[in-house]
């Protein structure tokens, strides 16, 4: 995959993450993106290797570039538990 194809795939993943409540940013230095549950929370960096989205948790996770919705679901499930829930108590 060339850089343009990687950027397109990352944009597709970004669109799949739209509405998830996660904070997503594209890197301007290389084809990569960051995702985190809150503006001050831990971020994971997602890149592309051998036609797969890759990121690290305790070990490297790989997910097929051809399925951005599936990758978005896995990322959302992982980071979703880290979303800050407001305390509504009086």
ZIPE-V350974 format. One record per helix or strand. SS is the DSSP state (H for helix, E for strand). FROM is the first residue (numbers start at 0). TO is the last residue. If there is no record, write none. Layout:
{{SS,FROM,TO} {SS,FROM,TO}}
//
This chain:
{{H,2,16} {E,22,25} {E,32,35} {E,42,48} {E,51,55} {E,59,63} {H,67,79}}
//
